[in-house]
Amino acid sequence: MLTRSITESPNPLTLGLDIADPVGMVRMLRQSDAQMFSGFDVYPSLMDEEIIEKLALVAWRMARLLKDPDNRVFLAGAGTSGRFAHLHCLEFNRILRERRLPEIFRPLIAGGEAALIQAQEAAEDSAAAALRDLKAELKPDLKKGLYLGITAGVSAPYVAAQLEFLGGNPAFDTVVVGFNPPELARDKPIEGWDKTVRQVITQALESDRFTLLNPVYGPEPVTGSTRMKGGSMTKIVIEIVFTIALEIIEYQSLEGAAKLSEDNLLPVRASIIERIRHYQETVNAAYSNVAGLAELVRLAGTALRSGGRIIYLGRGIAGLLGIIDASECPPTYGADPFDVRGFIREGWEFLGYDPAKMKARGKAYEIDHEAFEQTVLPDIQKGDLVIGIALQTLGENTRKMLEAAAAGKATTALLYVSTEKPRPGTIPETIRHFCPIDVPYLGFTRGTSNEAELALKLCLNAITTGAHVMAGKVFTNVMIDLKISNSKLYDRAVGLIMQLSGADTLTARRALHEAIFREKPATDAAMDTVGMQVIISRAMARKRVVALAILLATGKFNLQAALERLESEPRVRRIIEEVVRGKA
């Protein structure tokens, strides 16, 4: 019986990721993503009847709310989950507006709007902040609500705290979208909270107003990186629920249609299966141009290894997906916030925020094409890679910015996801690297592109994953340069040190403490008195904390020697192979 979170376990399919060439990397990612539909071990997959029934039930409960402006649907999460909650609310409200239905979707993200670009320290672990965010949206005139908390590993206290609070509210149905079985939900106490996520989930399962929507897709291709399959499956599940909810409204308006109820949702089952198959075909299509995608991976890896940058340019949802992919690289790989950046033609206005207010947060929050033109183009250089990203059509402004980047000697490329091949003359001659991705479907309904968006997301994930593997951020399929920004990532760091150095838990914790504070703990008891917030604050100010701790945990280095070794040999994998494992 498994005792470790499935989403935090190494994936046997990608153990050779760090030694594969770009073509091999893309093929490994393709195998891993296929698990979203084939499933993992003995657990239910997206294609299983029990998951299809849950999708129908949640869609039914959502459909009952969509016509009344005094109802609310909350999509909540931390990190990638919270960013996709924002994307979905933005798109769903647009679709409702076009159908003359009230815009009732509201996003909640740990760390607030700032977390859309940069991870906010410890926000995921703050139950108090979670309740504050939720209560701010619970207006007095609210009639009924549906809460969908997204936590890929069933591990986010931010979601669990909100779930527990709403569990006693008869006006709300609640759902957790996650991809571990409930017995593997996070059971570690959280500083400042008297519950664990597993305790909250276990209690919620006793209520008939709660649904755990958890198809199990297996380990991530890069261990613990739930931005990948976790983000993709979130997109699939939430979009299926919403589109089926719309279909239920339309179905019930038909004369002579069979009456639907919570106990009779058989008529929508076929539609759910059809949509799942559409997504499966889309995932296959995303990896159909292996050579073209692998070339973008190679270019991106070369850029990072030479000290250059990866820059995405797009418009609308395509541009937003580029920003989301870029925002995930610092917490995942310990990357500099400016190593990978995304720029969207419409800027913050596309997301409904005041551009001046958001830009005041700092350079990382300058996300429009004007900012690219004014702050990036002037110092663009040969080592930089600028990738245009497009869904169905290439925007004119994206074309202009690509041509300007090429004139500045940057390498330019175009990732073009479409149901139609581009017309002659639409691809700028200055773009030497063109990767077309032909998808069978654009979106479920007119004016949407949700299926093509999934293909684009998979390609962007492949590019930055492969690039950081080439830059030495991964050993086998394990991230070894992550930023410790919350308690979950602290635990993950301890586990990595144990796994890669062979140390026991206490030795790994001592090594991590020394790597963070640059001195050994006076005693083990003294180490235990340091609060998690202090640990996180100091760790976020350091570079290569986990790599340094691995060397210290071997007992073959003192602090100064380990620092010097990392300085002389930045390829962490080589140090581990040669020193830790005793290979010449």
C-alpha positions as CSV (number, residue, x, y, z in Angstrom):
1,M,0.0,0.0,0.0
2,L,1.3,3.4,-0.9
3,T,2.1,5.8,1.9
4,R,3.7,8.6,-0.1
5,S,1.8,11.2,-2.1
6,I,1.5,10.0,-5.7
7,T,2.0,13.4,-7.1
8,E,5.2,13.8,-5.1
9,S,6.7,10.4,-6.2
10,P,9.3,9.9,-8.9
11,N,7.8,8.8,-12.3
12,P,9.5,5.6,-13.6
13,L,8.8,6.8,-17.2
14,T,11.1,9.8,-16.9
15,L,14.0,8.6,-14.8
16,G,16.3,9.3,-17.7
17,L,15.1,12.8,-18.4
18,D,18.3,14.5,-17.4
19,I,20.5,12.4,-19.8
20,A,18.1,12.4,-22.8
21,D,18.5,14.6,-25.8
22,P,15.6,17.1,-26.6
23,V,13.8,14.6,-28.7
24,G,14.0,12.0,-26.0
25,M,12.7,14.5,-23.4
26,V,9.7,15.4,-25.5
27,R,8.9,11.7,-26.0
28,M,9.2,11.0,-22.2
29,L,6.9,13.9,-21.5
30,R,4.4,12.5,-24.1
31,Q,4.4,9.2,-22.2
32,S,3.9,10.8,-18.9
33,D,1.0,13.0,-20.1
34,A,-0.7,9.9,-21.6
35,Q,-1.3,8.8,-18.0
36,M,-3.9,11.5,-17.6
37,F,-6.2,9.2,-19.5
38,S,-4.8,5.8,-18.9
39,G,-4.6,6.3,-15.2
40,F,-2.2,5.0,-12.5
41,D,-2.0,1.8,-10.6
42,V,-5.3,0.7,-9.0
43,Y,-6.8,4.2,-8.8
44,P,-9.6,5.6,-10.9
45,S,-8.6,7.6,-14.0
46,L,-10.4,10.4,-15.8
47,M,-12.0,7.7,-18.0
48,D,-13.5,5.7,-15.2
49,E,-17.3,5.6,-14.5
50,E,-17.0,6.9,-11.0
51,I,-15.1,10.0,-12.1
52,I,-17.6,10.6,-15.0
53,E,-20.4,10.4,-12.5
54,K,-18.7,13.0,-10.2
55,L,-18.2,15.3,-13.2
56,A,-21.9,15.1,-14.0
57,L,-22.9,15.8,-10.4
58,V,-20.7,18.8,-10.1
59,A,-21.8,20.2,-13.5
60,W,-25.4,19.7,-12.4
61,R,-24.8,21.6,-9.2
62,M,-23.1,24.4,-11.1
63,A,-25.9,24.6,-13.7
64,R,-28.4,25.4,-11.0
65,L,-26.5,28.5,-10.1
66,L,-25.8,30.1,-13.4
67,K,-29.0,32.1,-14.0
68,D,-29.1,34.0,-10.7
69,P,-26.8,37.0,-10.3
70,D,-27.0,36.6,-6.5
71,N,-25.3,33.2,-6.7
72,R,-21.5,32.6,-6.7
73,V,-19.1,30.0,-8.0
74,F,-15.6,30.3,-6.4
75,L,-12.5,28.8,-8.0
76,A,-9.7,28.7,-5.5
77,G,-6.1,27.5,-5.3
78,A,-2.5,28.3,-4.6
79,G,0.3,28.6,-7.2
80,T,-0.5,27.1,-10.5
81,S,-4.0,26.1,-9.3
82,G,-4.7,29.7,-8.3
83,R,-3.5,31.0,-11.6
84,F,-5.7,28.6,-13.5
85,A,-8.6,29.6,-11.3
86,H,-8.1,33.2,-12.5
87,L,-7.8,32.1,-16.1
88,H,-11.0,30.0,-15.9
89,C,-13.0,32.7,-14.1
90,L,-12.0,35.3,-16.7
91,E,-13.0,33.0,-19.6
92,F,-16.2,31.6,-18.0
93,N,-17.5,35.1,-17.1
94,R,-16.8,36.2,-20.7
95,I,-18.8,33.3,-22.1
96,L,-21.7,33.9,-19.6
97,R,-21.7,37.6,-20.6
98,E,-22.0,36.7,-24.3
99,R,-24.9,34.4,-23.4
100,R,-26.6,37.1,-21.4
101,L,-26.1,35.2,-18.2
102,P,-24.8,36.8,-14.9
103,E,-21.0,36.7,-14.4
104,I,-20.9,34.8,-11.1
105,F,-17.4,33.3,-11.1
106,R,-14.9,34.6,-8.6
107,P,-11.2,33.5,-8.3
108,L,-9.4,33.1,-5.0
109,I,-5.6,32.7,-5.1
110,A,-3.2,32.3,-2.1
111,G,-1.1,35.5,-2.0
112,G,-3.7,37.6,-3.9
113,E,-3.1,39.2,-7.3
114,A,0.6,39.5,-6.7
115,A,0.8,35.7,-6.9
116,L,-0.3,35.7,-10.5
117,I,3.3,36.6,-11.4
118,Q,5.5,35.7,-8.4
119,A,5.0,33.1,-5.7
120,Q,4.1,34.7,-2.4
121,E,6.1,33.3,0.5
122,A,4.1,31.0,2.7
123,A,0.7,32.2,1.4
124,E,-0.3,28.6,0.6
125,D,0.1,27.6,4.3
126,S,-1.9,30.5,5.8
127,A,-5.3,29.5,7.0
128,A,-6.0,33.0,8.3
129,A,-5.3,34.6,4.9
130,A,-7.4,31.9,3.2
131,L,-10.4,32.8,5.4
132,R,-9.8,36.5,5.0
133,D,-9.8,36.2,1.2
134,L,-13.0,34.1,1.2
135,K,-14.9,36.2,3.7
136,A,-14.2,39.3,1.6
137,E,-16.2,37.7,-1.2
138,L,-19.1,36.4,0.8
139,K,-21.5,39.3,0.2
140,P,-24.7,39.6,2.4
141,D,-27.0,39.2,-0.6
142,L,-25.4,35.9,-1.7
143,K,-28.1,33.2,-2.1
144,K,-26.3,30.0,-3.0
145,G,-22.8,29.1,-3.9
146,L,-20.5,26.4,-5.2
147,Y,-16.9,26.3,-4.0
148,L,-14.3,24.4,-6.1
149,G,-10.9,24.2,-4.3
150,I,-8.1,23.2,-6.6
151,T,-5.1,21.4,-5.0
152,A,-3.3,19.0,-7.3
153,G,-1.7,17.0,-4.4
154,V,-4.6,17.4,-2.0
155,S,-2.1,19.3,0.1
156,A,-2.9,23.0,0.2
157,P,-4.0,24.4,3.6
158,Y,-5.3,27.5,1.8
159,V,-8.0,25.3,0.2
160,A,-8.6,23.1,3.2
161,A,-9.2,26.1,5.5
162,Q,-11.8,27.6,3.1
163,L,-13.4,24.1,2.7
164,E,-13.7,23.6,6.4
165,F,-15.3,27.1,6.9
166,L,-17.9,26.5,4.1
167,G,-18.7,23.0,5.3
168,G,-21.1,24.4,7.8
169,N,-22.8,26.7,5.4
170,P,-26.0,25.1,4.0
171,A,-26.0,27.5,1.1
172,F,-22.8,26.0,-0.3
173,D,-21.9,22.8,-2.1
174,T,-18.2,22.2,-2.0
175,V,-15.8,20.4,-4.3
176,V,-12.0,19.7,-4.1
177,V,-10.3,19.0,-7.4
178,G,-7.1,17.0,-6.6
179,F,-5.2,14.0,-7.9
180,N,-4.3,11.9,-4.9
181,P,-6.6,9.5,-3.1
182,P,-7.9,10.9,0.2
183,E,-5.8,8.6,2.4
184,L,-2.7,10.3,0.9
185,A,-3.8,13.8,1.5
186,R,-1.3,15.9,3.4
187,D,-1.3,15.1,7.1
188,K,1.4,17.4,8.4
189,P,0.4,20.0,11.0
190,I,0.7,23.6,9.8
191,E,2.1,26.4,11.8
192,G,-0.8,28.7,13.0
193,W,-3.5,26.1,12.3
194,D,-4.9,23.3,14.4
195,K,-6.0,21.1,11.5
196,T,-4.3,19.1,8.7
197,V,-5.5,18.8,5.2
198,R,-6.3,15.1,5.6
199,Q,-8.4,15.8,8.6
200,V,-10.5,18.4,6.8
201,I,-10.9,16.1,3.7
202,T,-11.9,13.1,5.9
203,Q,-14.5,15.1,7.7
204,A,-15.8,16.7,4.4
205,L,-16.3,13.2,2.9
206,E,-19.1,12.6,5.4
207,S,-21.2,15.3,3.8
208,D,-23.5,14.7,0.8
209,R,-22.8,18.3,-0.2
210,F,-19.1,17.6,-0.8
211,T,-17.4,16.0,-3.8
212,L,-13.8,14.9,-4.1
213,L,-13.1,15.0,-7.8
214,N,-9.8,13.1,-8.0
215,P,-8.8,11.2,-11.1
216,V,-5.3,9.8,-10.3
217,Y,-2.9,10.4,-13.1
218,G,0.3,9.2,-11.4
219,P,3.6,10.9,-10.7
220,E,4.6,14.1,-12.5
221,P,7.3,13.8,-15.2
222,V,9.5,16.1,-13.0
223,T,9.0,14.9,-9.4
224,G,6.4,17.1,-7.6
225,S,6.1,19.6,-10.4
226,T,2.2,19.7,-10.4
227,R,2.4,22.7,-12.8
228,M,2.6,20.0,-15.4
229,K,0.0,17.2,-15.3
230,G,-1.7,18.8,-12.3
231,G,-2.2,22.1,-14.2
232,S,-3.3,20.2,-17.4
233,M,-5.8,18.0,-15.6
234,T,-7.2,20.9,-13.6
235,K,-7.8,22.7,-17.0
236,I,-9.5,19.6,-18.4
237,V,-11.7,18.9,-15.3
238,I,-12.9,22.5,-14.7
239,E,-13.6,23.1,-18.3
240,I,-15.6,19.9,-18.7
241,V,-17.7,20.8,-15.6
242,F,-18.5,24.3,-16.9
243,T,-19.3,23.3,-20.5
244,I,-21.6,20.4,-19.3
245,A,-23.3,22.9,-16.9
246,L,-24.1,25.1,-19.9
247,E,-25.3,22.1,-21.8
248,I,-27.6,21.1,-19.0
249,I,-29.2,24.6,-19.1
250,E,-29.7,24.3,-22.9
251,Y,-31.0,20.7,-22.6
252,Q,-33.6,21.6,-19.9
253,S,-34.9,24.4,-22.2
254,L,-35.8,21.9,-25.0
255,E,-39.4,20.9,-25.3
256,G,-40.0,17.2,-24.4
257,A,-36.5,16.7,-23.0
258,A,-36.2,14.1,-20.2
259,K,-36.2,15.7,-16.8
260,L,-32.8,15.9,-15.2
261,S,-32.1,15.6,-11.5
262,E,-29.2,14.9,-9.2
263,D,-30.2,11.2,-9.4
264,N,-30.7,11.1,-13.1
265,L,-27.8,12.6,-15.1
266,L,-27.5,9.8,-17.6
267,P,-28.2,12.1,-20.6
268,V,-25.1,14.1,-20.0
269,R,-22.7,11.1,-19.6
270,A,-22.2,10.8,-23.3
271,S,-21.2,14.4,-23.6
272,I,-18.7,14.1,-20.9
273,I,-17.1,11.1,-22.5
274,E,-17.0,12.9,-25.8
275,R,-15.2,15.9,-24.3
276,I,-12.6,13.6,-22.6
277,R,-11.9,12.0,-25.9
278,H,-11.5,15.4,-27.5
279,Y,-8.9,16.3,-24.9
280,Q,-7.1,13.0,-25.4
281,E,-6.8,13.7,-29.1
282,T,-5.6,17.2,-28.3
283,V,-2.8,15.8,-26.1
284,N,-1.8,13.5,-28.8
285,A,-1.7,16.4,-31.3
286,A,0.4,18.5,-29.0
287,Y,3.2,16.0,-29.3
288,S,2.7,15.2,-33.0
289,N,5.5,17.5,-34.1
290,V,8.2,16.0,-32.0
291,A,11.1,17.4,-34.0
292,G,9.8,20.9,-34.0
293,L,9.0,21.0,-30.3
294,A,12.4,19.4,-29.5
295,E,14.1,22.1,-31.5
296,L,12.4,24.7,-29.3
297,V,13.6,22.8,-26.2
298,R,17.1,22.8,-27.5
299,L,17.1,26.5,-28.3
300,A,15.6,27.3,-24.8
301,G,18.2,25.1,-23.0
302,T,21.0,26.7,-25.0
303,A,19.7,30.2,-24.0
304,L,19.7,29.4,-20.3
305,R,23.1,27.7,-20.4
306,S,24.6,30.7,-22.1
307,G,23.2,33.2,-19.6
308,G,20.4,34.3,-22.0
309,R,16.7,34.6,-21.5
310,I,13.5,32.9,-22.7
311,I,10.8,35.4,-23.6
312,Y,7.3,34.6,-24.7
313,L,5.2,37.0,-26.8
314,G,1.5,36.5,-27.4
315,R,-2.0,38.0,-27.1
316,G,-5.1,37.0,-25.3
317,I,-5.2,33.6,-23.7
318,A,-2.1,32.5,-25.5
319,G,-0.2,35.4,-24.0
320,L,-1.6,34.6,-20.6
321,L,-0.5,31.0,-20.8
322,G,3.0,32.2,-21.6
323,I,2.9,34.4,-18.4
324,I,1.7,31.5,-16.3
325,D,4.4,29.1,-17.6
326,A,7.1,31.8,-17.0
327,S,5.8,32.5,-13.5
328,E,6.2,28.8,-12.5
329,C,9.9,28.6,-13.2
330,P,11.3,30.4,-10.2
331,P,9.5,28.3,-7.5
332,T,10.0,25.1,-9.5
333,Y,13.6,25.4,-10.6
334,G,15.0,28.1,-8.4
335,A,15.3,30.2,-11.6
336,D,15.8,33.9,-11.6
337,P,12.5,35.7,-12.1
338,F,13.8,37.2,-15.3
339,D,15.2,34.0,-16.9
340,V,11.8,33.3,-18.4
341,R,9.2,36.0,-18.9
342,G,5.9,36.3,-20.7
343,F,4.4,39.3,-22.3
344,I,0.8,39.7,-23.4
345,R,-0.4,42.3,-26.0
346,E,-3.3,43.6,-23.9
347,G,-1.4,43.7,-20.6
348,W,-3.1,43.8,-17.2
349,E,-6.4,45.1,-18.7
350,F,-7.0,41.6,-20.1
351,L,-7.1,40.2,-16.6
352,G,-9.3,43.1,-15.3
353,Y,-6.6,44.8,-13.2
354,D,-5.4,48.4,-13.1
355,P,-2.1,48.4,-15.1
356,A,-0.6,51.3,-13.1
357,K,-1.3,49.6,-9.8
358,M,0.1,46.2,-10.9
359,K,3.2,47.7,-12.6
360,A,4.0,49.6,-9.4
361,R,4.8,46.2,-7.8
362,G,8.0,46.1,-9.8
363,K,9.6,45.2,-13.1
364,A,8.4,41.6,-13.0
365,Y,4.8,42.9,-13.2
366,E,5.4,44.8,-16.5
367,I,3.8,42.3,-18.8
368,D,2.5,44.2,-21.8
369,H,4.1,44.4,-25.2
370,E,4.9,48.0,-24.6
371,A,7.0,47.0,-21.6
372,F,8.8,44.4,-23.8
373,E,9.5,47.1,-26.4
374,Q,10.8,49.7,-23.8
375,T,12.6,47.5,-21.3
376,V,13.7,44.3,-23.0
377,L,14.3,45.2,-26.6
378,P,17.0,47.8,-25.9
379,D,19.3,45.2,-24.4
380,I,18.2,42.2,-26.4
381,Q,21.2,40.0,-27.3
382,K,22.4,37.0,-29.2
383,G,21.9,34.6,-26.3
384,D,18.3,35.4,-25.9
385,L,15.4,33.3,-27.3
386,V,12.2,35.1,-28.1
387,I,9.2,32.8,-28.9
388,G,6.0,34.1,-30.4
389,I,3.0,32.0,-29.2
390,A,-0.2,32.0,-31.2
391,L,-3.6,30.3,-31.1
392,Q,-5.1,30.1,-34.6
393,T,-3.7,33.5,-35.8
394,L,-0.5,35.4,-35.3
395,G,-1.2,38.8,-33.9
396,E,0.2,41.7,-35.8
397,N,1.9,43.3,-32.8
398,T,3.5,39.9,-31.9
399,R,4.8,39.7,-35.4
400,K,6.3,43.2,-35.1
401,M,8.0,42.5,-31.8
402,L,9.5,39.2,-33.2
403,E,10.9,41.1,-36.1
404,A,12.4,43.7,-33.8
405,A,13.9,41.0,-31.6
406,A,15.5,39.3,-34.7
407,A,17.0,42.7,-35.7
408,G,18.5,42.8,-32.2
409,K,20.3,39.5,-32.9
410,A,18.1,37.4,-30.6
411,T,17.1,33.9,-31.8
412,T,13.4,34.0,-32.7
413,A,10.9,31.2,-33.0
414,L,7.2,30.8,-33.4
415,L,5.0,28.2,-31.7
416,Y,1.7,28.1,-33.7
417,V,-1.2,26.0,-32.5
418,S,-4.1,25.9,-34.9
419,T,-6.7,23.8,-36.6
420,E,-5.6,25.2,-39.9
421,K,-2.2,25.5,-41.5
422,P,-1.0,29.1,-41.7
423,R,-1.6,30.9,-45.1
424,P,1.5,31.6,-47.2
425,G,3.1,34.9,-46.2
426,T,1.7,34.9,-42.7
427,I,4.9,33.7,-41.0
428,P,7.6,36.4,-40.9
429,E,10.7,35.5,-42.9
430,T,12.9,36.6,-40.0
431,I,11.7,33.6,-37.9
432,R,14.1,30.8,-38.5
433,H,12.4,28.3,-36.2
434,F,8.8,27.6,-36.8
435,C,6.9,24.9,-34.8
436,P,3.3,24.3,-36.0
437,I,1.1,22.2,-33.9
438,D,-2.0,21.0,-35.7
439,V,-4.9,20.3,-33.4
440,P,-8.2,18.6,-34.3
441,Y,-10.4,21.0,-32.3
442,L,-10.1,24.7,-31.3
443,G,-12.8,24.7,-28.5
444,F,-16.1,23.2,-27.3
445,T,-18.2,26.1,-28.5
446,R,-18.0,29.1,-30.8
447,G,-15.6,31.7,-29.6
448,T,-13.6,29.4,-27.4
449,S,-10.2,27.8,-27.8
450,N,-10.0,25.7,-24.6
451,E,-8.8,22.5,-26.4
452,A,-6.1,24.3,-28.4
453,E,-5.1,26.1,-25.2
454,L,-4.3,22.8,-23.6
455,A,-2.0,21.8,-26.5
456,L,-0.2,25.2,-26.1
457,K,0.2,24.7,-22.4
458,L,1.8,21.3,-22.9
459,C,4.2,22.7,-25.4
460,L,5.2,25.6,-23.2
461,N,5.7,23.2,-20.2
462,A,7.9,21.0,-22.4
463,I,10.0,24.0,-23.5
464,T,10.8,25.3,-20.0
465,T,11.1,21.9,-18.5
466,G,13.6,20.7,-21.1
467,A,15.5,24.0,-20.9
468,H,16.0,23.7,-17.1
469,V,16.9,20.1,-17.4
470,M,19.6,21.1,-19.9
471,A,20.7,23.9,-17.4
472,G,21.4,21.3,-14.7
473,K,18.4,21.9,-12.5
474,V,17.3,18.3,-12.5
475,F,18.9,15.0,-11.5
476,T,17.2,12.0,-13.0
477,N,13.7,13.5,-12.8
478,V,14.1,15.3,-9.5
479,M,14.3,19.1,-9.1
480,I,17.3,20.0,-7.1
481,D,17.2,23.8,-7.1
482,L,13.7,24.5,-5.9
483,K,12.9,27.6,-3.9
484,I,11.7,26.8,-0.3
485,S,8.7,29.2,-0.2
486,N,6.4,27.2,2.0
487,S,6.4,24.2,4.4
488,K,5.5,21.7,1.7
489,L,8.6,22.7,-0.3
490,Y,10.7,22.5,2.9
491,D,9.5,18.9,3.4
492,R,10.2,18.2,-0.3
493,A,13.7,19.7,0.1
494,V,14.5,17.4,3.1
495,G,13.3,14.4,1.1
496,L,15.5,15.3,-1.9
497,I,18.6,15.6,0.3
498,M,17.9,12.2,1.8
499,Q,17.2,10.6,-1.6
500,L,20.3,12.0,-3.4
501,S,22.8,11.9,-0.6
502,G,21.7,8.8,1.2
503,A,21.5,10.7,4.5
504,D,18.9,10.0,7.2
505,T,16.2,12.5,8.1
506,L,18.1,14.3,10.9
507,T,21.3,14.6,8.9
508,A,19.3,16.0,6.0
509,R,17.6,18.6,8.2
510,R,21.0,19.6,9.7
511,A,22.5,20.0,6.3
512,L,19.5,22.1,5.1
513,H,19.7,24.3,8.2
514,E,23.4,24.9,7.5
515,A,22.8,25.6,3.8
516,I,20.1,28.2,4.7
517,F,21.7,29.9,7.7
518,R,25.3,29.3,6.7
519,E,26.2,27.9,10.1
520,K,25.6,24.5,11.8
521,P,22.7,24.3,14.3
522,A,24.1,24.6,17.8
523,T,22.0,21.5,18.8
524,D,19.2,19.5,17.3
525,A,16.8,21.0,19.8
526,A,17.8,24.5,18.9
527,M,17.1,23.7,15.2
528,D,13.6,22.6,16.1
529,T,12.9,26.0,17.8
530,V,13.3,28.0,14.5
531,G,9.9,28.9,13.1
532,M,8.9,28.0,9.6
533,Q,8.4,31.6,8.6
534,V,12.0,32.4,9.6
535,I,13.3,29.4,7.6
536,I,11.3,30.4,4.5
537,S,12.5,34.0,4.7
538,R,16.1,33.1,4.9
539,A,15.9,30.3,2.4
540,M,14.2,32.5,-0.2
541,A,17.2,34.9,0.0
542,R,19.7,32.1,-0.8
543,K,20.7,30.4,-4.1
544,R,21.2,26.7,-4.7
545,V,20.2,25.8,-1.1
546,V,19.2,22.2,-1.9
547,A,22.3,21.5,-4.0
548,L,24.5,22.9,-1.2
549,A,22.7,20.9,1.4
550,I,23.2,17.7,-0.6
551,L,26.9,18.1,-0.6
552,L,27.0,18.9,3.1
553,A,24.8,15.9,3.9
554,T,27.4,13.6,2.3
555,G,29.9,14.5,5.0
556,K,32.6,15.0,2.4
557,F,32.5,18.8,2.4
558,N,32.5,21.6,5.0
559,L,30.5,24.7,4.2
560,Q,33.3,26.6,2.5
561,A,34.5,23.6,0.4
562,A,30.9,22.9,-0.7
563,L,30.4,26.5,-1.8
564,E,33.6,26.6,-3.7
565,R,32.8,23.3,-5.5
566,L,29.4,24.6,-6.6
567,E,31.0,27.8,-7.8
568,S,33.6,26.0,-9.9
569,E,31.2,23.4,-11.3
570,P,27.6,24.7,-11.8
571,R,26.4,21.4,-13.2
572,V,25.0,20.0,-10.0
573,R,24.4,16.6,-11.6
574,R,28.1,16.1,-12.3
575,I,29.0,16.9,-8.7
576,I,26.5,14.4,-7.5
577,E,27.7,11.7,-9.9
578,E,31.4,12.3,-9.2
579,V,31.4,13.0,-5.5
580,V,28.3,11.7,-3.9
581,R,28.1,8.5,-5.8
582,G,31.8,8.1,-6.2
583,K,32.0,8.0,-9.9
584,A,35.0,9.2,-11.8
